[in-house]
Amino acid sequence: MNEFLNGVARAVAESFDLPGPILEVGSYQVPGQTEIADLRALFPGKDYTGIDVRPGPGVDELADVEALPYPDGAFGTVIAMNTFEHVPCFWRGFEEVYRVLRSDGALFISCPFYFHIHDHPSDYWRFTPKAFELLLRDYPSKILGWHGAAKRPASVWSVAFREDRPPITGQEFEQYKKLLRTYAHEPAAWRRHLRYRLGRWLCGRGPFAPYLDQERWVTECRTNSLR
């Protein structure tokens, strides 16, 4: 989790009435990230369960997304931020999320793309925006987003709604984009930014684009009926 994705989460939570109960997959809060990784405060008054494969801060229950211990349609919303890159058989995880969601439910997911290899338990996968579009093809109404350099995005995210949730409206989409502009920022320290600019001047922009463009984002709506 980083400041930019925390801003995306705030924009999503304030733009869409994500139904409860909420299940967060991969809810373990890495030391030093509690302030930006704790998403519960974004959903006041809603039943919220955090699961992970290891105990720790933010984790209510131990569970594996490849075999969720919940009945069909048990949740209104599933959140999985920077989690599915760690799931060995990620396709099973997507199937399980779909199974435990109600027919009017929502999935909010993000994954890093241009990012170093990191634990836990290991780091297996990267997903492009097109990959998310393919994996979420059973959700008829969805938003895709990514930030960073055009060919090397830092992170990719999506908000996808199942079939019984009304299609995303134009008003909802515009509100979401407005809040992205307000909340989604990840400014670099001035010394680091100066190094990137100097490197761009010496070596060209290409190698430094992923760092110089951290706050540039693109978001698109895919829906059968954008009103």
Buried (B, 14 or more C-beta within 10 A) or exposed (E): BBBBBBBBBBBBBBBBEBBBBBBBBBBBBBEEBEEBBBBBEBBEEBEBBBBBBEEEBBBBEEBBBBEBEBEEBBBBBBBBBBBBBBBEEBEBBBBBBBEBBBEBBBBBBBBBBBBEEEEEEEBEEBBEBEBBBEBBEEBBBBBBBBBBBEEEBBBBBBBBBBEEBEBBBEEBBEBBBEBBEEBBEBEBEEEEBEBBBEBBEEEEBEEBBBBBBBBBBEBEBBBEEEE
